[in-house]
Amino acid sequence: MTSQIPDNRGQFGSKFGFIMAAAGSAVGLGNIWRFPYLTGENGGAAFVFVYIICVVVVGVPMLINEISLGRLTEKNAVGAFKSLGANKIWTFFAGVLPLLVTFVVLSYYGIIAGWTVGYIFTSLFSLEVTFAEFIANPMYVIPLGAFVILATILIVLGGISGGIEKAAKIMMPMVFIILILVIFRSVTLPGAGKGVEYYLIPDFSKINANVVLKALTQAFFSLGIGWGMMITYGSYLSKKQNIVSSSLWVGAMDASVALLAGLMIFPAVFAFNLSPGEGPTLVFSVLANIFPEMPLGNIAGALFFLLLFLAAITSTISMLEAPSAYFIDTFKWSRKKAAWIVAGAAFLVGIPSALSTGSSDFFTSLRIDILGTEKTGFMDIMDYLFGTLFMMVVVLATCLYTGWFMQTNRLVDEIANGAPGFKDGKILGIAPYRVWLFTIRFVCPIIIVLVVLSVLGIIG
């Protein structure tokens, strides 16, 4: 089948470029900020062990699922399900909802990414400002959020090959280089060995149902599954490329960044006799105080927050591209018009989030209770609803539709196009596509339902 991708959509120029872009989409603050603090709260190396299993067993099959959906239809998330004949209910939950999720997450994710920009300068010039003071000042967070959105627009305007792919080829290697530099500084601190031991030697007695569910949730978050982004990126992928090997590479790179982030953080935490279970403040609050105590700490700190910014911007690019592609495909908007309107709207929607970290009593104290789970603050509410709960609903809907309600042979054939061993090969006497289908039909839905029940607080 020859590609029918319209000229205004574009296409990735190489397999390497696609892998860098897709890995950049997956790699974000969830890897470098969220993964370490969850590891610290859930048993250290035991959590890492379970997380790796979750990425392999659930994450990669779902990546293959979403990327193949995009390439099969050559459309955005909404157009993909419409072209497959999905009714309005399936199209909403598997197509429309992910774009809404991505748009809302972009609105507050850009604000958090702006914090990393500010901390590059506070670290480099050793400015004395606490984390709480910094995020509560709208004169800091709103302009910095605008800067992140503007940088994202400029990259997306370059198109798929000339903008997104080119930026990813530069930024993703930089992420690994900076990670390794800061890791070297961290593991050479006196007393860092205890942190390395905590992070790499598992105590399997600490593994329980809650740890497993947290690891599953993190695997979905970090891989960017359920946001419509991988379907959109898959729609730009050449028919000649191997979806299976590309998905394995994306999963491996995403997990590698998370694992390296932990190796960067825990040796420093133990070297300064701090608790690994500090929670969400582990990066912005704790490490911001650690770096000034290190030799050349201001440079190490600036490098670390530059790392966070690069990881964040590679994700905001895909968050903007996914909804923009919908308007390009459906309404024939130009890339410029789509990017500016979507990004501008996301920035405006993000202002309440910017004000909800201390600068506005109303947005900071706003509170909701969903089935006994209480969230306070506009940003936390948006993250719980769109970045957690609705995202899981999307993943479940996608699994159920592709596994049970569409002609699965179309998807299997699409995956096999470029990966002939997927249908014809054997693993322990079983064709790989049968293993993948079993995972999508049974394993993933069951696990996702458990995660959703956990998110809602119904199970432990």
N, C-alpha and C positions, 0 to 999 in steps of 0.2 A: 504494500500500500504506500503510495507516495504522499508526502506531507502536504496538507492543504492549509498550513498556517498562514494567516494573512500577513501582509508586509508590515502592518503597523504593530504586530505582536512581537515579531522577532523570534530568534532561536539561539540556544547556547551554541557556541562555536566549537566546543570540545568536551569530551568526557571529563577531563580534569577541571575545566571551568564549571561544569554543572556540579561536580562533587564539591568544589570549593564554595559555590553559591548555596547549594542545599545544606552543606555542613554549616556555613555561616548563618543560614536561616535558623538552624537548630541550635547552634552554639549561641549562648547569650548570658544574661545575668543569672539565669537559672542554673547554669553550669558552675559559674565562678562565685556566685553569691549564695544561691539557695542550696546547692548540693553540699558544700562544706558544713553549713549550719545544721542541715538535716542529718548529716553524718555524725556530727558532734552530739546531737540530741538522741540518736538512735543506735548507739553502740559501736561507733567507729568502724573498724575493719569488717565487722559482721554486717553492717548496713551496706558497705561497699560490695561485699560478696553477693548479697541478694540483689543489689542494683544491677550488677553486671549480668546476672542471670535474666533479670527482667528485660533488659535491653535486647539480649539475644533471642529470648523466647517470644516476647510480645512486641517489642519496639521495632525490630527490623522487619518482621512480617507485615506490620501495619504501614511501615514506610513503603515497602514494595506495593502494597495495596493502593495507597494514595498516589504514588508516582505513576503507576500503571494506569490508573483511572484518568489522570491528566493526559498522558501520552495517547491513550486509546481515543479519547474524544477531542484532544487538541483544544480544550476550552477551560475556562475558569471553573471554580467549584460549582456555581449555580448552573452554568451551561453544560457542565459534564453530566449532571444527573438528568437534566432536561433531555439531552440528546440520547440518553440511555432509556428514555421512556418512563422515568420515575413520575409518580403522581405528585400532586401538590404537597402532600404531607411529607413524603420522602425528600422532595426537593427543598422544602423548608428546613427540615432538621439536618440534612446532610449537605445542603448547598448554601442556603441563605444564612442560616444560623452561624456557620463558621466564619463567613465574611463579616457578620456583625460582631462576633467574638474578636476577630482580628482587629477590626476598626477600634473597638473600645479598648482593647489591650494596648494598641498603639498610642491611644490618647494618654494613658498614664505611664506607659513604659518609656515614652519620650521624656517625661518629667524625671523618672528615676535615672535614665541615661544622662540627663542634664546634671544630676548630682555628681556623676563620675567626672564630668568636665570640670566642674568647680573644684573638686578635690585634687585634680591634677595640679592646679595652681596653688591651693592651700598647702599641699605637700611640698611642692617644689620651692616655694618661698617661705616655708615654715610659718604660715599665718596661724595665729592662735584663735580658732573658732571651733566651738564644739559642734558635733553632728546635729544635735537638737536645735541649736541656734541657726545653723546653716539652712536646714530644710524648712524652718519656720519663717524664713525671710523671703517674701514674694519677689523682692528686688533681685534676689539671686536665682531662685528656681524657675520663675516664669521666663526670663530672657534666655537662660541656659536650655530650657525645654524647647524654646523657639529655635535656638541654634541647632539642636539635634534634628528637629523636624526639617529645617532648611537644608542641612547637610544630606539628609535622607532624600529629599526632593531632587537635589542636584544629581545624586547618583542614579536615581530611578529615571530621570530625564535622559540619561545617556543610553537608555534602552537595555535590552537583555545582554547582548554581547559587549557593546561598548560602554555600558554603565555598570550593571549589576555584576556581570562576570568579571570584568576588569578589576572592579573594586575588591571583589572577593579574593581574586588571585593575589592581591597585594596584602589585604588585611588579615586573611586567615594564617598565612605563614608568619606574619608579625605577631599574631596572638601566641603561637607556639614559641617563637623566639623570646618574647618577653616573659612568658610563663617559665621557661627554662632559666632565664637570668634571675628572676626573683626566687625560684626554687633553690638555686645555688646559694643565694644569700641566706635563705631561711634555714636550710639544712646544715649550714656551717656555723650557726649560732650555738653557743655553749648550752647544753641541755636539750638540744633539738632531737636527740636520739629517742627520747621518751615519746615525742610526738610521732616520729616515724613508726615506732613500735605500735602505738595506739592505732595508727591509720592502716598499717599493713599486716598486722598479725591478728586474725579474727578470734574472738571469743564466741563460739557458736551457741553458747548458752544464752546469749543476749538476743538471739533471733526468736521473735514471736510474731503473732498475726499482725500486730500493729506495725512492726518493722517492715514486714513484707508489703503491707498496703502502702506505707509511706514510700518505699522503694519503687513500687509500681507507679504511683502517682508521679514521682520524680522522673521516671523513665519517659512517661508521656509528655510531661512539661518540657523536658530538656530536648526531646527530639522534634518538637514542634508539630506533633500529630494532632489532628482534629481542628486545625485552624484554617484549612483551605489553602495554606501556603504551598504544601508539597504537591497538591493536585495542580495548582497553578504553575509551579516550576516544572512539573512533569509534562505539562502541555507544551513547554518550550524545548523538550528533549528530542533529539533526533531518533528516528526509528532504528538506526543502526546501533545505538548504544545499549549496553547490557544493564537492564534495570536491577537485576539481582546483585551483581557485583557493585554497582553504583550505590545501592542501598546499604550494602555491607560496609562500604567505605564511609558513607555518611554516618552510619551508626557508630563505627569504630572511632572516627574523628571526634564525634560529639562526646562519646564516653571518655575518650582520651583527655579532652580538655577538662571535663569534670574531675577525673582522677588526678590529673596534674594539679588542678586547683587545690585539691585537698592536700597534696604533698607540699604545696607552697604554704598553706595556711597552718596546718597542725604542728609542724616543727616549731614555728614561731610562737604559737599559742603556748605550747608547753615550755619553751625556752624562757618565757616571761611569767611562768607559773599562773597562767590564766585558765579559766574553765572552758573546755571544748563545747559545753552545752549552753553557750551564751545566747543562742537563738539567732533571730534575724539581724541583730546588731553586730554579729561576729565580724563582718567585713568592714562596714562603714564606721562603726564606733570603736571596736576593739583594735583592729589593725591600724586604724588611723592614729591610735596612741602608741602602737608598737614601733612604727617606722621611725619616729623622731628619736627613739632610743638606740637605733642601730647606727653604726658607722655608715656615712653616706646615706642615711635614712631618708633624707628628703628626695634624693634621686630615686631610691628604691620605691618610695611611696608614689612618686609621680609616675614611674613606670607601671606600677600596679594599677593605678586608676586609669592610666592610658589603656592598659589591657582591658579593663572593664568597659571603657568607652568603645573600643574596637569590637568587643564581643557584643555590646548592645546595638551598635549601628548596623552590624551585619544582620541582626534580627529585625530592626525597624525597616530595613530595606524590603524584606519579604512581606512584612506587615503592611507596608504601603502598596507593594506591587499586587498583592492578592485582590483587594477591593478595587484597585485601579483597573486591573485586567477585566473585571466584570463590566465596568463602564466602557472600556475600549471595545470589548466583544459585543456587548448588548446594544449600546447606544452609538457606537462608532465614534466615540470621542477620540480626540488626539491624545497621545500619551501625555503631552504637556498639560492639557486641560484636566485630564483625569487625576494626575499626580497633584497638581496645585489645589484642586477643589477637595479631594479626599484628605490631603495632608492639612489643609487649612481648617477643615471641619474637625479633624482629630485634635488639632491644637486647641481649638475653642472648647471642645468637649473635655479636654484634659485640664483646663484651668481649675475647676472645682477640686480635682485631685491634687493640683499644686498647692491649693489653699487648705487642704485637709491635713497637713502635717504640722499644724501649730499656728498658722497665720490667720485662720478664720475659725472662731469658736463654733459656728454653725456646721461647717463642713468637717471640722475635726471631731466634734462630738456626735455627729449623725450616727444613729444606731439602728440595726435591724436584727431580727431574730427569725431564723429559718429552721424549723424543726428542732429547736433547742440549741442551734449553733448561733451564737451572737457575734456580730462583727461591728466594730466601731470605726468611724472615719470613712469619708467618701471613697478614698482610694482602696482601702481594704475591702469595702463592700463590692466595688467594681471588680476587684481581683478575685474575690470569692465567687461572685456570680458568673463572670465572663471568663476569667482566667482559670477557673477550676471547675465549677459545676456544669455550666453550659458546654464547655469544651469536652467534658466527659460524655455528655449527651450526644454530641456530634460524633465522637469516636464510636460510640455504641451504634448509632444510626448507620454510620458508614459500613461498619462490620456486618450488621444484619442485612443491609441492602445488597452489598457485594457478595456476601456468602449465601444468601437464601432467595433473593428476589430478582436478581438480574441473571442473564445468561452467563454463568461463570466461565464457560468455555471461551468467551470473547476476551475475558481478562487473562485467562491462562495463556491463550494464543498471543496476546499482546506482550506478556512477560517473556514468553518463549522466543519472541522476535528479537534477536540479539543475544539470547541466552538459550541456545538449543538444548543444552543439557537439562533445562528446567522440566521439559516434558519427557525427553528420551533417556535421560541418565538414571542412575540408580544409587541410592544411599541406603546401605544395609538391605538391598533388595526392593526398596520402595522408591518410586519416582518422586523427585523433589516437589512437584506441583501438588501431589496428594498430601504431603506433609503440610505444605503451605495452606491448602484448602481446609484441612482439618483444624489448623490453628485459627484461621479467620472465622470459620463457622462455629467452632466450639470453645477453644481455649480463650481467645480474645474476648468474646462476649461475656463469658462467665467471670473472667477476671475484671473486666470493666464494670460489670454490675456490682461486684464486691467493692471496687474502688469508689463508685458513686455512693453506695451505702455508707462507706467510711467517711466520705466527704460530707454527707448529710448528718453524720454523727449517729447513724442507726446501728452500726456495728463498730467494735473497738478498734 
